[in-house]
């Protein structure tokens, strides 16, 4: 059996890095540090080490609330007090097209809850012959 180094062949295609990122609709551009933070007004906001060395666009959407974007993806919101990026709603979340058909659920497999409840109720009735204590828990 051969090891991976014996099978490796360099790609013939040239790797082009990302083009220079510009954010014309944002207030400013910041560079993510090697430890995954962006620095703004002498505060460090944790973003992600995955974006280390990349330029982000940030835009103040409300007083003290900033939107961070990478290329054309909104990464989330942050404020300088919390110093952490809060993700927006998931853009890849489950959404239904208005034209999609949703079938109703007619049967769910699993234990029969009504049969279970009937067994429990009958078990309880076997002990109901005991006298009840006024103000007790069984009343």
ABEGO torsion letter per residue (X at the ends): XBBAAAABBBBABBBBBBBBBBBAABABBBBBBAAGBBBBGGBBBBBBAAABGBBBBBBBABBGBBBBBBEABBAEBBBAAAGBBBBBBBAABBBBBAABBBBBBABBBEBBAAAAAAAAAAAAAAAAABBBBBGBAAX
